[in-house]
Amino acid sequence: MARRHDNDSLIEFTFKYPLFGIIAGIFLGGIGLFLRSKATTSDTKPIATIFNATYLQLGALLCWGSGIMLLISAIGFIWQYFRKRERGF
């Protein structure tokens, strides 16, 4: 029989270990900002336009994912604080 922590989802893992969520959020945000900065070239070739649009959309998606991951981590920190406070640690 599998133990409970073997089947944890990413959100539950982030609740248990909020520092992981912060590191992942910063990493995703950095990649997203890098991709968005790569899309600011003024090349007029059709393939460059497709790449620019892809970089912008993927960068925006990663920035949103970063924000969501940081929000989940903040909720995880608060959750852990109140759980430890209930136990009397």
VEXDREN-2710 file (C-alpha; in Angstrom, 1 decimal):
% VEXDREN-2710
k/r/px/py/pz
1/MET/0.0/0.0/0.0
2/ALA/1.4/3.4/-1.0
3/ARG/2.0/5.9/1.8
4/ARG/0.2/9.2/1.7
5/HIS/3.2/11.3/0.8
6/ASP/4.0/9.2/-2.3
7/ASN/0.8/10.5/-4.0
8/ASP/1.2/14.2/-3.2
9/SER/0.3/16.7/-5.8
10/LEU/2.4/19.8/-6.6
11/ILE/0.1/22.1/-4.7
12/GLU/0.2/19.8/-1.6
13/PHE/4.0/19.6/-1.9
14/THR/4.2/23.4/-2.1
15/PHE/2.1/23.7/1.0
16/LYS/4.4/21.3/2.9
17/TYR/7.6/22.9/1.6
18/PRO/6.8/26.6/0.7
19/LEU/10.5/27.3/0.0
20/PHE/10.3/25.1/-3.0
21/GLY/7.4/27.2/-4.3
22/ILE/9.4/30.4/-3.9
23/ILE/12.4/29.0/-5.7
24/ALA/10.3/27.6/-8.5
25/GLY/8.3/30.9/-8.7
26/ILE/11.5/33.0/-9.0
27/PHE/12.9/30.6/-11.6
28/LEU/9.7/30.6/-13.7
29/GLY/9.5/34.4/-13.5
30/GLY/13.1/34.8/-14.6
31/ILE/12.6/32.6/-17.6
32/GLY/9.4/34.4/-18.5
33/LEU/11.0/37.8/-18.3
34/PHE/14.0/36.5/-20.4
35/LEU/11.6/35.2/-23.1
36/ARG/9.7/38.5/-23.1
37/SER/12.9/40.5/-23.5
38/LYS/14.0/38.2/-26.5
39/ALA/10.7/39.2/-28.3
40/THR/11.5/42.9/-28.5
41/THR/13.6/42.6/-31.6
42/SER/12.5/44.7/-34.6
43/ASP/13.1/42.0/-37.3
44/THR/10.4/42.1/-40.0
45/LYS/10.9/38.5/-41.4
46/PRO/7.7/36.4/-41.1
47/ILE/9.5/33.6/-39.1
48/ALA/10.8/36.3/-36.7
49/THR/7.3/37.5/-36.1
50/ILE/6.1/34.0/-35.3
51/PHE/9.0/33.6/-32.8
52/ASN/8.3/37.0/-31.3
53/ALA/4.7/36.2/-30.7
54/THR/5.6/32.8/-29.3
55/TYR/8.2/34.3/-26.9
56/LEU/5.7/36.9/-25.8
57/GLN/2.9/34.4/-25.1
58/LEU/5.1/31.8/-23.4
59/GLY/6.8/34.5/-21.4
60/ALA/3.5/35.9/-20.2
61/LEU/2.3/32.3/-19.3
62/LEU/5.5/31.7/-17.3
63/CYS/5.1/35.1/-15.5
64/TRP/1.5/34.2/-14.5
65/GLY/2.7/30.7/-13.4
66/SER/5.4/32.4/-11.3
67/GLY/2.8/34.6/-9.6
68/ILE/0.5/31.7/-8.9
69/MET/3.4/29.6/-7.5
70/LEU/4.4/32.5/-5.2
71/LEU/0.8/32.9/-4.0
72/ILE/0.5/29.2/-3.2
73/SER/3.8/29.4/-1.3
74/ALA/2.6/32.4/0.7
75/ILE/-0.6/30.5/1.6
76/GLY/1.6/27.5/2.5
77/PHE/3.7/29.6/4.9
78/ILE/0.6/30.9/6.6
79/TRP/-0.9/27.4/6.7
80/GLN/2.3/26.0/8.4
81/TYR/2.4/28.9/10.9
82/PHE/-1.1/28.2/12.1
83/ARG/-0.6/24.4/12.2
84/LYS/2.5/24.8/14.3
85/ARG/0.7/27.3/16.5
86/GLU/-2.1/24.8/17.1
87/ARG/0.3/22.1/18.1
88/GLY/2.1/24.4/20.5
89/PHE/5.5/24.4/18.9
END
